[in-house]
Amino acid sequence: MRRALGLREKSVIALVGTSLLVLALAALIGWKALQSVRSHLGAAYTRNFTLLNRERMVAPVMRELALSLRLARSEAIRQWMETDQDPVAGARALREAESFRQDFTDHSYFLIAAGSRNYYFNDTRAPFSAQPRYQLKADDPNDAWFFNSMRSSQAFNINVDPDTKLGLTKVWFNVQVLDGDRRLGLAGTGLDLSEFLHRFIVTAEEGVTPMIIDRNGAIQAHPDNKRIAFNSGTQATGADTSLFGLLQRAHDADDARAAMDAAYRNPGSAELFSARMADREQLVAVSYIPELKWYTLTAVDLDAANLIDSSLLKWVVLAGLALIGIIMAAYVYALNRLVMRPLFKLKHSAQEIANGNYSITLPAGRRDELGALTGAFRVMADKVRRHTAELEDTVRERTRELVHANKEMAAAHKKIQDSIAYASLIQRAILPDRQLEAAFGEDHFVLWRPRDTVGGDFYVYREVAGGCLIGVFDCAGHGVPGAFMTMLARAAVDQAIEEIGAGDPAGILRRAGHVFNTMLQVDGRQRDIVTMMDAGLAHVDRDARKVVFAGAGISLHWGDGGDSGTVAGTRRSLGERESAQFVNEMVDLTPERTFYLATDGILDQAGGDKGFGFGNSRFVAMLRRHATLPLQRQPGAFASTLAEYQGDHPQRDDITVIAFRFARQQGHPWN
C-alpha cells in the first residue's frame, strides 16, 4: 500500500507547480516579447540590409555607367560610327576606346556601328584586335537586344544577357551613340555576372535573399542564376524570372507594386511588405535606384535569419532555471527548519500520548502559530489525561453492567429459542407425515421449508372410503404468529371436513373459511388482523379414477413425463370479507401421473439478475424437467433449482410443496 504524501512533499509539489506555472507564464510573455523584438529587429535589419546593399552597389555601377556614357560621347567614336568604313577613323576610335579599357572594372568595352552592324569587343582575355568579332543580324534572336536598344527612347539600358557568340554572360551597359537625334550605334562595357553577383547579391547570412529587379519586376540579379531574366531590358520576361512569379499569394503582388511605387516616389528609402515565397513567410524591403532604373530587394525569412543570438537565450534560460532551483532549495530548507521539525516533534508527542505515555514532554512554546498549536495540544493532553482516568473508572463500571446485561439477554434469548423450537415440535405434530408415509411410501414427497423456525404453511391428509383427501394451506403471517394461525386454520379445516364430507373440496373450502372467520370474531365483529388464507384441496376417488380439486389461490399441477397440465384455483382467498365461489374440477387419475400442490412461497421467491420472482412458468418448467425422476429424488432437484435461481437473495415466504403419485405396484394400497 502506497504511503500518503506528507506536508513536506505536498508543499514542495505546490511550490514546484507554482514555479512551473510562473515559468510557463514568463516563458509565454517572454516568447511574445521575443517575437515582437524579433519582428522589430527583422524590419530594421531588412531595411538596413537593403539600403546598405543599395549604397554598396550604386557607386561602382554608376562609375561603370558614367564611363560608358563618356565613351559613347567621345567625338572620335561618334565620327567613326558615321562612316565606320574609314580605317583611319576606325583606328582613332579604337585607340580612344582602348584608353577607357583600363578604367572599366572588367577591362572590357564594345562598339557597334549601326550602319555596318559590326560588333567590336576587346578585353584582357585575348590580345587587342581591330577586327569586328561578328556582325549583328536582324533575324537572329540572339541579336534582338541591339535592335531593341536602338529603337528605345532611353539613352541607355543596363541589360543582363549571355552573349553566346562571345561565350560571356555580363551585366551590359548599353549606351546609345547620338548625333543630335540620330542613333549611330551603341558603346559600353560589361561586368562579369558571377563577379557582380558575388559582390552584391551572394550573402552568407542565413535566411536572407538579396535581388535586383527592374521597373517591370524582371529579375536582374538573384543568388539562383535560373531566376535571372536575361535580356529583359529589350524583351518580355517569363513568370519564373519575375518577382511577381515568386509571390505565392494573390495579394502579395498588390503589396509588392505598392511598395515599389512608394520606393519610386522616395528614392533612397526602403519600403517593407510581407510576402510568401518558396513556401516561407518572408519580410521584403525594396529601394529604388533612379540612376540605374533598378530596384534592390532583400527578402528575409525571420524564422531562419539569425537576428538574435541563440547562445544568449540559452544562458538566459539556464540562469532562470538555476534561480528557480536556488529558490526551491531555500524554500525547502526554510520549510523543514521552521515548520516540519516542530511538527515532527509535536507528532511524536501525540503518538506517545496515543500509546498511553502521558508523561511525555512537549516542545517548548514559540511565538507563532505552531507555538499556539503546541500550547493548545498541551492543554488537550492534560484534559485527555484526566478524562482517561475518569473514563477508565466509568468503563470498568459499565463493563460490569454490560456483562450482567449480556448474561440476562443470553438467558432470555435461550428461553425464546427453546420456546420456538418447542413450538416447531408442536406444529410438526399436526402435520400428517406418518399418515402420508404409510399411505404412499416412496410415491410422495413433502418439501416444507418455513421462512423462520415455524411458519404459516401446513398440509392435511385424511383417508376416506374409496380414496383420500390431501391439501396444502398458506395462512397470513410468518414465524410464531403464522404458526398460531395454522393451529386455528387446522381446526377450521377439520370441522369443515366433518360437516361437508371429503367428496366436496369446494364445499370444504367455503365452510372452512366461514369457520375460520368466526373464530377470529369478538362480539360478532371482525378483529383487526389479517385472516386471509390460500388453500388447495384434492379428493382422490380411487374407484372412479378421478381427482376432484378446488383451490383458493393455489393450483393443482400434474405431469407424467410426456404430458402435463394445471388446474387453476380461484383468485380469491379464504377469509376475505366477500365470500368466493369455489368450484370443483376433475382430473383423470392415471398410472404414473404425478400431482403437485404448492404454496406461493416458491413462486414469489426473488432471484436472478433483477430480483424477479420464480414465477409459474419456471415452476411448471421445473416440474416437466424432473417429472420422470423418482419422487424421493425430486425434492433435492427442486431445492437445487430454486437455490441456483435464488442466489444471494433471502427467503421471502414459507415454502411448501407436496407431490403424490398413484403407481400400479404390487401391494400398493391404491391399486
C-alpha positions as CSV (number, residue, x, y, z in Angstrom):
1,M,0.0,0.0,0.0
2,R,1.5,3.4,-1.0
3,R,2.2,5.9,1.7
4,A,0.2,9.1,1.5
5,L,2.1,12.3,0.8
6,G,3.2,14.3,3.8
7,L,3.1,18.0,4.3
8,R,6.6,18.5,3.2
9,E,6.0,16.6,-0.1
10,K,2.7,18.5,-0.7
11,S,4.4,21.8,0.0
12,V,7.3,21.0,-2.4
13,I,4.8,19.8,-5.0
14,A,2.8,23.1,-4.6
15,L,6.0,25.1,-4.9
16,V,7.1,23.2,-8.0
17,G,3.7,23.5,-9.5
18,T,3.6,27.3,-8.8
19,S,7.1,27.7,-10.1
20,L,6.3,25.8,-13.3
21,L,3.1,27.9,-13.7
22,V,5.1,31.1,-13.2
23,L,7.8,29.8,-15.5
24,A,5.3,28.9,-18.2
25,L,3.6,32.3,-17.9
26,A,7.0,34.0,-18.0
27,A,8.1,31.9,-21.0
28,L,4.8,32.8,-22.8
29,I,5.3,36.5,-22.1
30,G,9.0,36.2,-22.9
31,W,8.2,34.4,-26.2
32,K,5.6,37.1,-27.1
33,A,8.2,39.8,-26.3
34,L,10.9,38.0,-28.2
35,Q,8.6,37.7,-31.2
36,S,7.8,41.4,-31.0
37,V,11.5,42.2,-30.6
38,R,12.4,39.9,-33.5
39,S,9.7,41.5,-35.6
40,H,11.1,45.0,-35.0
41,L,14.7,43.8,-35.4
42,G,13.7,41.9,-38.6
43,A,12.1,45.0,-40.0
44,A,15.1,47.2,-39.1
45,Y,17.6,44.5,-40.3
46,T,15.8,44.0,-43.7
47,R,15.5,47.8,-44.3
48,N,19.2,48.5,-43.3
49,F,20.5,45.5,-45.3
50,T,18.6,46.7,-48.4
51,L,19.9,50.3,-48.0
52,L,23.4,49.1,-47.3
53,N,23.3,46.8,-50.4
54,R,22.0,49.7,-52.4
55,E,24.8,52.0,-51.4
56,R,27.4,49.3,-52.0
57,M,26.1,48.8,-55.5
58,V,25.3,52.4,-56.6
59,A,28.8,53.8,-56.6
60,P,30.6,51.0,-58.6
61,V,27.7,50.6,-61.0
62,M,27.3,54.3,-61.5
63,R,31.0,54.5,-62.1
64,E,30.7,51.9,-64.9
65,L,27.7,53.7,-66.3
66,A,29.4,57.1,-66.2
67,L,32.5,55.7,-68.0
68,S,30.2,54.1,-70.6
69,L,28.4,57.5,-71.2
70,R,31.7,59.2,-71.7
71,L,32.8,56.6,-74.1
72,A,29.6,56.9,-76.1
73,R,30.0,60.8,-76.2
74,S,33.6,60.6,-77.5
75,E,33.9,62.7,-80.7
76,A,36.3,60.2,-82.2
77,I,33.9,57.4,-81.8
78,R,30.9,59.4,-83.0
79,Q,32.8,60.4,-86.2
80,W,33.9,56.8,-86.8
81,M,30.3,55.5,-86.5
82,E,29.1,58.0,-89.1
83,T,31.4,56.3,-91.6
84,D,32.8,53.2,-90.0
85,Q,34.4,52.1,-93.3
86,D,37.1,54.7,-92.8
87,P,40.1,52.8,-91.5
88,V,41.8,55.9,-90.2
89,A,38.7,57.0,-88.2
90,G,38.3,53.4,-87.1
91,A,41.9,53.2,-85.7
92,R,41.4,56.5,-83.9
93,A,38.1,55.3,-82.4
94,L,39.6,52.1,-81.2
95,R,42.6,53.9,-79.7
96,E,40.1,56.2,-77.9
97,A,38.2,53.1,-76.6
98,E,41.4,51.4,-75.5
99,S,42.1,54.5,-73.3
100,F,38.9,53.7,-71.4
101,R,39.5,49.9,-71.2
102,Q,41.9,50.1,-68.2
103,D,39.4,52.3,-66.3
104,F,36.5,49.8,-66.7
105,T,36.2,47.4,-63.8
106,D,36.1,44.4,-66.2
107,H,38.7,45.9,-68.5
108,S,36.5,45.4,-71.5
109,Y,34.4,47.5,-73.9
110,F,32.3,47.1,-77.0
111,L,31.5,49.3,-80.0
112,I,28.7,48.7,-82.6
113,A,28.1,50.9,-85.6
114,A,24.5,50.9,-86.7
115,G,25.4,51.2,-90.3
116,S,27.7,48.1,-90.7
117,R,26.3,46.3,-87.5
118,N,29.9,45.2,-86.8
119,Y,30.5,44.2,-83.2
120,Y,33.9,45.2,-81.9
121,F,34.9,43.9,-78.5
122,N,38.2,43.8,-76.5
123,D,39.1,42.6,-73.1
124,T,42.0,41.1,-71.2
125,R,41.3,37.5,-72.3
126,A,42.9,38.0,-75.8
127,P,45.3,40.4,-77.5
128,F,43.9,43.6,-78.9
129,S,42.0,43.2,-82.2
130,A,40.9,45.9,-84.6
131,Q,38.7,43.5,-86.4
132,P,35.0,43.0,-85.6
133,R,34.1,39.9,-83.6
134,Y,30.9,39.3,-85.5
135,Q,28.1,41.1,-87.4
136,L,24.7,41.6,-85.9
137,K,21.7,40.3,-87.9
138,A,18.1,41.4,-87.6
139,D,16.7,37.9,-88.0
140,D,19.0,36.4,-85.3
141,P,17.1,36.2,-81.9
142,N,20.4,36.5,-80.0
143,D,20.9,39.9,-81.6
144,A,17.4,41.3,-80.8
145,W,18.8,43.2,-77.8
146,F,20.8,45.5,-80.2
147,F,17.9,46.4,-82.4
148,N,15.5,46.9,-79.4
149,S,18.1,49.2,-77.7
150,M,18.4,51.2,-80.9
151,R,14.7,51.7,-81.1
152,S,14.4,52.7,-77.4
153,S,13.9,56.3,-76.5
154,Q,16.1,55.7,-73.5
155,A,19.7,56.9,-73.9
156,F,21.0,53.8,-72.2
157,N,19.9,50.5,-70.6
158,I,21.5,48.0,-68.3
159,N,20.9,44.5,-69.5
160,V,21.9,41.1,-68.1
161,D,22.4,38.9,-71.1
162,P,24.5,35.9,-72.2
163,D,26.4,36.6,-75.4
164,T,26.6,33.2,-77.0
165,K,28.9,34.3,-79.7
166,L,31.5,35.7,-77.3
167,G,30.7,33.0,-74.7
168,L,30.2,35.6,-72.0
169,T,27.4,36.5,-69.5
170,K,27.6,40.0,-68.3
171,V,25.7,42.9,-66.9
172,W,25.9,45.0,-70.1
173,F,25.8,48.9,-70.1
174,N,24.4,49.7,-73.5
175,V,24.7,53.4,-74.3
176,Q,23.4,55.0,-77.5
177,V,25.9,57.0,-79.6
178,L,24.0,60.0,-80.8
179,D,24.4,62.7,-83.3
180,G,21.6,65.0,-82.4
181,D,18.5,62.9,-82.8
182,R,20.3,60.3,-84.9
183,R,21.3,57.0,-83.3
184,L,24.6,56.0,-84.7
185,G,25.3,52.8,-82.6
186,L,26.0,51.5,-79.2
187,A,29.0,51.7,-76.9
188,G,29.6,50.5,-73.5
189,T,31.1,47.8,-71.2
190,G,30.0,44.9,-69.1
191,L,30.5,43.5,-65.6
192,D,31.1,39.8,-65.3
193,L,27.8,38.3,-63.9
194,S,29.5,35.9,-61.5
195,E,31.6,38.7,-60.0
196,F,28.6,41.0,-59.9
197,L,26.5,38.5,-58.0
198,H,29.4,37.7,-55.7
199,R,29.9,41.3,-54.8
200,F,26.3,42.5,-54.4
201,I,23.9,39.5,-54.3
202,V,25.5,36.5,-52.7
203,T,25.5,36.6,-48.9
204,A,26.5,34.3,-46.2
205,E,23.6,35.4,-44.0
206,E,21.1,32.6,-43.4
207,G,17.6,33.3,-44.4
208,V,18.5,36.4,-46.4
209,T,17.9,36.6,-50.2
210,P,19.0,39.8,-52.0
211,M,18.0,40.5,-55.6
212,I,17.7,43.3,-58.2
213,I,14.7,43.9,-60.4
214,D,13.7,46.5,-63.0
215,R,10.6,48.6,-63.1
216,N,8.6,45.7,-64.6
217,G,9.7,43.3,-61.9
218,A,12.1,41.4,-64.1
219,I,14.9,39.9,-62.0
220,Q,18.3,41.3,-63.0
221,A,20.3,39.6,-60.2
222,H,19.5,36.7,-57.9
223,P,21.5,34.1,-56.0
224,D,19.9,31.5,-58.3
225,N,21.0,32.2,-61.9
226,K,17.9,30.4,-63.2
227,R,15.8,33.2,-61.8
228,I,17.6,36.0,-63.8
229,A,15.6,37.5,-66.7
230,F,18.4,37.6,-69.3
231,N,18.0,40.4,-71.9
232,S,15.0,41.8,-70.0
233,G,15.9,45.3,-71.0
234,T,14.9,44.7,-74.5
235,Q,12.3,41.9,-74.4
236,A,9.5,40.5,-72.2
237,T,10.2,38.1,-69.3
238,G,8.5,34.9,-68.1
239,A,6.9,34.3,-64.7
240,D,9.9,32.3,-63.4
241,T,12.2,35.2,-63.9
242,S,9.9,37.9,-62.5
243,L,9.4,39.0,-58.9
244,F,5.7,38.5,-59.3
245,G,6.2,34.9,-60.3
246,L,7.9,34.2,-57.0
247,L,5.0,35.5,-54.9
248,Q,2.6,32.7,-53.9
249,R,-0.4,34.7,-52.6
250,A,-2.8,36.8,-54.8
251,H,-2.5,39.9,-52.6
252,D,1.3,39.7,-52.4
253,A,1.6,41.1,-55.9
254,D,-0.5,44.2,-55.0
255,D,1.6,44.7,-51.9
256,A,4.8,44.5,-53.9
257,R,3.6,47.0,-56.5
258,A,2.5,49.4,-53.8
259,A,5.9,49.1,-52.1
260,M,7.7,49.6,-55.5
261,D,5.6,52.7,-56.2
262,A,6.4,54.2,-52.7
263,A,10.1,53.5,-53.2
264,Y,10.0,55.1,-56.7
265,R,8.4,58.2,-55.2
266,N,11.0,58.3,-52.3
267,P,14.4,57.3,-53.8
268,G,16.9,56.4,-51.0
269,S,14.2,54.9,-48.8
270,A,13.4,51.2,-48.1
271,E,9.7,50.2,-48.2
272,L,8.5,47.0,-46.4
273,F,5.9,44.4,-47.3
274,S,5.2,40.8,-46.3
275,A,5.0,38.0,-48.9
276,R,5.1,34.2,-49.1
277,M,8.0,33.0,-51.3
278,A,9.4,29.5,-51.5
279,D,6.7,28.3,-49.2
280,R,8.0,30.6,-46.4
281,E,6.6,33.8,-44.9
282,Q,9.2,36.5,-45.6
283,L,9.7,40.2,-44.9
284,V,10.7,42.1,-48.1
285,A,12.3,45.5,-48.3
286,V,12.6,47.4,-51.6
287,S,14.6,50.5,-52.5
288,Y,14.7,52.3,-55.9
289,I,17.9,53.5,-57.7
290,P,16.8,56.2,-60.1
291,E,20.2,56.4,-61.8
292,L,20.0,52.8,-62.8
293,K,16.2,52.4,-63.0
294,W,16.6,49.4,-60.8
295,Y,15.2,48.2,-57.5
296,T,17.2,46.4,-55.0
297,L,15.3,44.0,-52.8
298,T,16.0,41.9,-49.7
299,A,13.7,39.0,-48.7
300,V,14.3,37.9,-45.1
301,D,12.9,34.7,-43.5
302,L,12.6,35.8,-39.9
303,D,12.4,32.2,-38.7
304,A,15.7,31.3,-40.4
305,A,17.7,34.5,-40.0
306,N,20.0,34.9,-37.1
307,L,18.5,38.1,-35.7
308,I,19.0,37.2,-32.1
309,D,22.0,35.3,-30.6
310,S,20.6,31.9,-29.7
311,S,23.5,31.3,-27.3
312,L,22.5,34.3,-25.3
313,L,18.9,32.9,-25.0
314,K,20.4,29.6,-23.8
315,W,22.3,31.3,-21.0
316,V,19.2,33.3,-20.0
317,V,17.1,30.1,-19.8
318,L,19.8,28.3,-17.8
319,A,20.1,31.3,-15.4
320,G,16.4,31.3,-14.9
321,L,16.3,27.6,-14.2
322,A,19.2,28.0,-11.8
323,L,17.4,30.8,-10.0
324,I,14.3,28.7,-9.6
325,G,16.3,25.8,-8.3
326,I,18.0,28.1,-5.7
327,I,14.6,29.5,-4.6
328,M,13.2,26.0,-4.3
329,A,16.1,24.8,-2.3
330,A,15.9,27.8,0.1
331,Y,12.1,27.2,0.4
332,V,12.6,23.5,1.3
333,Y,15.3,24.4,3.8
334,A,13.2,27.1,5.5
335,L,10.1,24.8,5.4
336,N,12.0,22.0,7.0
337,R,13.6,24.1,9.7
338,L,10.7,26.4,10.6
339,V,7.7,24.1,10.1
340,M,8.5,20.4,9.6
341,R,10.8,19.9,12.6
342,P,8.4,21.4,15.1
343,L,5.6,19.4,13.6
344,F,7.5,16.2,13.7
345,K,8.2,16.8,17.4
346,L,4.6,17.5,18.0
347,K,3.6,14.4,16.1
348,H,6.0,12.3,18.1
349,S,4.5,13.7,21.3
350,A,1.0,12.9,20.0
351,Q,2.0,9.3,19.2
352,E,3.4,8.8,22.7
353,I,0.2,10.1,24.2
354,A,-1.8,7.9,21.9
355,N,0.2,4.9,23.2
356,G,-0.7,5.9,26.8
357,N,2.5,7.7,27.8
358,Y,1.1,10.9,29.3
359,S,4.4,11.9,30.9
360,I,5.9,13.0,27.5
361,T,7.4,16.5,27.5
362,L,6.0,18.7,24.7
363,P,8.3,21.0,22.7
364,A,8.9,24.5,24.1
365,G,6.3,27.1,23.1
366,R,7.1,29.5,20.3
367,R,5.5,32.9,19.5
368,D,3.8,31.8,16.3
369,E,1.0,29.6,15.1
370,L,3.0,26.4,15.8
371,G,3.6,27.7,19.3
372,A,-0.1,28.3,19.7
373,L,-0.8,24.8,18.4
374,T,1.7,23.3,20.8
375,G,0.1,25.2,23.7
376,A,-3.4,24.0,22.7
377,F,-2.1,20.5,22.4
378,R,-0.6,20.7,25.9
379,V,-4.0,21.8,27.3
380,M,-5.7,19.0,25.4
381,A,-3.2,16.4,26.7
382,D,-3.9,17.4,30.2
383,K,-7.6,17.1,29.7
384,V,-7.1,13.7,28.0
385,R,-5.1,12.5,30.9
386,R,-7.8,13.5,33.4
387,H,-10.7,12.2,31.2
388,T,-8.8,9.0,30.5
389,A,-8.6,8.3,34.2
390,E,-12.3,9.1,34.7
391,L,-13.3,7.0,31.6
392,E,-11.3,4.0,32.8
393,D,-13.4,4.0,36.0
394,T,-16.6,4.5,34.1
395,V,-15.7,1.8,31.6
396,R,-15.0,-0.7,34.3
397,E,-18.4,0.1,35.9
398,R,-20.2,-0.1,32.5
399,T,-18.4,-3.3,31.6
400,R,-19.7,-5.0,34.7
401,E,-23.2,-3.8,33.9
402,L,-22.9,-4.9,30.3
403,V,-21.6,-8.4,31.3
404,H,-24.6,-8.8,33.6
405,A,-27.0,-7.5,31.0
406,N,-25.5,-9.8,28.4
407,K,-25.9,-12.8,30.7
408,E,-29.6,-11.9,31.2
409,M,-30.1,-11.3,27.5
410,A,-28.5,-14.6,26.6
411,A,-30.7,-16.4,29.1
412,A,-33.8,-14.7,27.7
413,H,-32.7,-15.5,24.1
414,K,-32.2,-19.1,25.1
415,K,-35.7,-19.2,26.6
416,I,-37.2,-17.7,23.4
417,Q,-35.2,-20.1,21.1
418,D,-36.3,-23.1,23.3
419,S,-39.9,-21.9,23.1
420,I,-39.8,-21.5,19.3
421,A,-38.1,-24.9,19.0
422,Y,-40.8,-26.4,21.1
423,A,-43.5,-24.6,19.1
424,S,-41.9,-26.2,16.0
425,L,-42.3,-29.6,17.5
426,I,-45.9,-28.8,18.3
427,Q,-46.6,-27.5,14.8
428,R,-44.9,-30.6,13.2
429,A,-47.2,-32.8,15.4
430,I,-50.3,-31.6,13.5
431,L,-48.7,-32.4,10.1
432,P,-49.7,-35.8,8.7
433,D,-46.2,-37.0,7.8
434,R,-46.7,-40.5,9.2
435,Q,-50.0,-40.9,7.5
436,L,-48.6,-39.9,4.1
437,E,-45.6,-42.2,4.5
438,A,-48.0,-45.1,5.4
439,A,-50.3,-44.4,2.5
440,F,-47.8,-43.5,-0.3
441,G,-44.4,-44.7,0.8
442,E,-41.9,-43.7,-1.9
443,D,-44.7,-42.4,-4.2
444,H,-44.8,-39.0,-2.5
445,F,-42.6,-36.2,-1.1
446,V,-43.1,-33.2,1.1
447,L,-40.9,-30.0,0.8
448,W,-41.8,-28.0,3.9
449,R,-39.5,-25.1,4.5
450,P,-40.7,-22.3,6.9
451,R,-39.0,-19.0,6.5
452,D,-38.4,-19.0,10.2
453,T,-38.3,-22.0,12.5
454,V,-42.1,-22.1,12.5
455,G,-44.4,-20.7,9.8
456,G,-47.8,-20.2,8.4
457,D,-47.9,-23.1,5.9
458,F,-49.4,-26.5,6.7
459,Y,-50.8,-29.5,4.9
460,V,-53.5,-32.1,5.6
461,Y,-54.2,-35.8,4.7
462,R,-57.2,-37.9,5.5
463,E,-58.1,-41.4,4.3
464,V,-61.8,-41.8,3.4
465,A,-63.9,-44.6,1.9
466,G,-62.6,-45.3,-1.6
467,G,-59.9,-42.7,-1.6
468,C,-58.3,-39.9,0.4
469,L,-58.3,-36.1,0.9
470,I,-55.0,-34.2,0.6
471,G,-54.3,-30.5,0.6
472,V,-52.0,-27.5,1.4
473,F,-52.8,-24.2,3.2
474,D,-51.0,-20.9,3.4
475,C,-52.0,-18.7,6.3
476,A,-51.3,-15.0,6.6
477,G,-48.1,-14.2,8.6
478,H,-44.8,-15.9,9.3
479,G,-42.9,-17.2,12.3
480,V,-44.8,-17.5,15.6
481,P,-47.9,-15.5,14.5
482,G,-48.2,-17.6,11.4
483,A,-47.8,-20.8,13.4
484,F,-50.7,-19.8,15.7
485,M,-52.8,-19.1,12.7
486,T,-52.1,-22.6,11.4
487,M,-53.5,-24.1,14.6
488,L,-56.8,-22.2,14.2
489,A,-56.9,-22.9,10.4
490,R,-56.3,-26.7,11.0
491,A,-59.2,-26.8,13.5
492,A,-61.4,-25.0,11.0
493,V,-60.5,-27.4,8.2
494,D,-61.1,-30.5,10.3
495,Q,-64.5,-29.1,11.3
496,A,-65.4,-28.4,7.7
497,I,-64.4,-31.9,6.6
498,E,-66.5,-33.5,9.3
499,E,-69.5,-31.4,8.3
500,I,-69.2,-31.4,4.5
501,G,-67.6,-34.7,3.8
502,A,-64.4,-35.5,1.8
503,G,-66.1,-35.7,-1.6
504,D,-66.7,-31.9,-2.0
505,P,-63.4,-29.9,-1.7
506,A,-65.1,-26.7,-2.8
507,G,-67.7,-27.1,0.0
508,I,-65.0,-27.8,2.5
509,L,-63.1,-24.6,1.5
510,R,-66.3,-22.5,1.8
511,R,-67.1,-24.0,5.2
512,A,-63.5,-23.7,6.5
513,G,-63.4,-20.0,5.5
514,H,-66.6,-19.3,7.4
515,V,-65.5,-21.2,10.5
516,F,-62.1,-19.5,10.4
517,N,-63.6,-16.0,10.3
518,T,-65.9,-16.9,13.1
519,M,-63.0,-18.0,15.3
520,L,-61.4,-14.5,14.9
521,Q,-64.5,-12.5,15.8
522,V,-65.2,-11.0,19.2
523,D,-68.8,-9.9,20.0
524,G,-69.7,-10.6,16.4
525,R,-67.1,-8.1,14.9
526,Q,-64.1,-9.0,12.9
527,R,-60.8,-8.4,14.7
528,D,-58.3,-6.0,13.2
529,I,-56.0,-8.8,12.0
530,V,-55.3,-10.4,8.6
531,T,-57.4,-13.6,8.2
532,M,-56.9,-14.5,4.6
533,M,-55.6,-17.9,3.8
534,D,-54.7,-19.7,0.4
535,A,-55.7,-23.3,0.1
536,G,-55.6,-26.2,-2.4
537,L,-57.6,-29.4,-1.6
538,A,-57.9,-32.5,-3.7
539,H,-60.2,-35.5,-3.2
540,V,-58.9,-38.7,-4.7
541,D,-61.6,-41.2,-5.8
542,R,-59.8,-44.4,-6.4
543,D,-62.8,-46.3,-7.7
544,A,-63.8,-43.7,-10.2
545,R,-60.1,-43.0,-11.1
546,K,-60.7,-39.3,-10.7
547,V,-59.2,-36.4,-8.7
548,V,-61.6,-33.7,-7.6
549,F,-59.8,-30.4,-6.9
550,A,-60.8,-26.9,-5.6
551,G,-58.4,-24.2,-4.9
552,A,-58.3,-20.7,-3.3
553,G,-55.1,-19.0,-4.7
554,I,-53.4,-22.4,-5.1
555,S,-53.4,-24.6,-8.3
556,L,-53.0,-28.3,-8.9
557,H,-50.2,-29.3,-11.3
558,W,-49.8,-32.7,-12.8
559,G,-47.5,-34.4,-15.2
560,D,-46.4,-37.9,-16.4
561,G,-43.1,-37.1,-18.2
562,G,-44.8,-36.6,-21.6
563,D,-47.9,-34.6,-20.9
564,S,-48.7,-32.0,-18.1
565,G,-51.4,-29.7,-17.0
566,T,-52.6,-27.3,-14.4
567,V,-56.0,-27.0,-12.6
568,A,-56.1,-23.4,-11.5
569,G,-57.9,-22.4,-8.3
570,T,-59.9,-19.2,-7.9
571,R,-58.0,-16.0,-7.4
572,R,-59.8,-15.3,-4.1
573,S,-58.5,-16.5,-0.8
574,L,-60.3,-17.9,2.2
575,G,-61.3,-15.4,4.9
576,E,-61.9,-12.5,2.6
577,R,-64.8,-10.2,3.5
578,E,-66.6,-11.1,0.3
579,S,-67.2,-14.8,0.0
580,A,-65.7,-16.5,-3.0
581,Q,-67.4,-19.1,-5.3
582,F,-65.2,-22.2,-5.2
583,V,-65.7,-24.8,-7.9
584,N,-64.7,-28.5,-8.0
585,E,-62.6,-29.5,-11.0
586,M,-62.0,-33.1,-12.0
587,V,-58.7,-34.7,-13.4
588,D,-58.2,-38.3,-14.5
589,L,-56.3,-40.4,-12.1
590,T,-53.9,-42.4,-14.4
591,P,-51.0,-44.6,-13.6
592,E,-47.6,-42.8,-13.3
593,R,-49.3,-39.4,-13.2
594,T,-47.8,-37.2,-10.5
595,F,-49.8,-34.4,-8.8
596,Y,-48.2,-31.3,-7.2
597,L,-49.6,-28.8,-4.7
598,A,-47.5,-25.8,-3.8
599,T,-48.0,-22.5,-1.8
600,D,-46.9,-19.2,-3.3
601,G,-43.7,-19.1,-1.3
602,I,-41.8,-20.9,-4.1
603,L,-43.5,-18.9,-6.8
604,D,-42.7,-15.5,-5.2
605,Q,-39.1,-16.3,-4.2
606,A,-36.8,-13.5,-5.6
607,G,-33.8,-14.3,-7.6
608,G,-31.9,-13.9,-10.9
609,D,-30.0,-10.8,-12.0
610,K,-33.0,-8.4,-11.5
611,G,-34.6,-10.0,-8.4
612,F,-37.8,-11.1,-10.0
613,G,-40.0,-13.9,-8.6
614,F,-39.5,-17.5,-9.6
615,G,-43.0,-17.5,-11.2
616,N,-45.4,-20.1,-12.6
617,S,-43.6,-20.5,-15.9
618,R,-40.3,-21.5,-14.2
619,F,-42.2,-23.7,-11.7
620,V,-44.1,-25.6,-14.5
621,A,-40.8,-26.0,-16.5
622,M,-39.1,-27.4,-13.4
623,L,-42.0,-29.9,-12.9
624,R,-41.7,-31.1,-16.5
625,R,-37.9,-31.4,-16.4
626,H,-38.0,-33.6,-13.3
627,A,-41.4,-35.3,-13.7
628,T,-39.8,-38.7,-14.6
629,L,-37.5,-38.8,-11.6
630,P,-38.3,-40.9,-8.6
631,L,-40.3,-38.8,-6.1
632,Q,-37.7,-39.3,-3.4
633,R,-35.1,-37.5,-5.7
634,Q,-37.3,-34.7,-6.8
635,P,-37.1,-32.6,-3.6
636,G,-33.4,-32.4,-4.0
637,A,-33.7,-31.4,-7.6
638,F,-36.4,-28.8,-6.8
639,A,-34.3,-27.3,-4.0
640,S,-31.2,-27.2,-6.2
641,T,-33.0,-25.4,-9.0
642,L,-34.5,-22.9,-6.5
643,A,-31.2,-22.3,-4.8
644,E,-29.5,-21.6,-8.2
645,Y,-32.1,-19.1,-9.1
646,Q,-32.3,-17.5,-5.6
647,G,-28.6,-16.8,-5.3
648,D,-27.9,-14.4,-2.5
649,H,-31.5,-13.2,-2.2
650,P,-33.1,-14.1,1.2
651,Q,-36.1,-16.4,1.5
652,R,-39.2,-14.3,1.3
653,D,-42.0,-16.6,2.5
654,D,-42.8,-20.1,3.8
655,I,-42.4,-22.8,1.1
656,T,-44.5,-25.9,0.9
657,V,-44.6,-28.4,-2.0
658,I,-46.5,-31.8,-1.8
659,A,-46.3,-34.4,-4.6
660,F,-48.0,-37.8,-4.8
661,R,-48.4,-40.5,-7.4
662,F,-50.7,-43.5,-7.8
663,A,-48.4,-46.1,-9.4
664,R,-49.6,-49.6,-10.2
665,Q,-47.4,-51.5,-7.9
666,Q,-47.9,-54.9,-6.3
667,G,-49.3,-54.4,-2.8
668,H,-49.9,-50.7,-3.1
669,P,-52.9,-49.6,-1.1
670,W,-54.3,-47.6,-4.0
671,N,-54.2,-50.5,-6.6
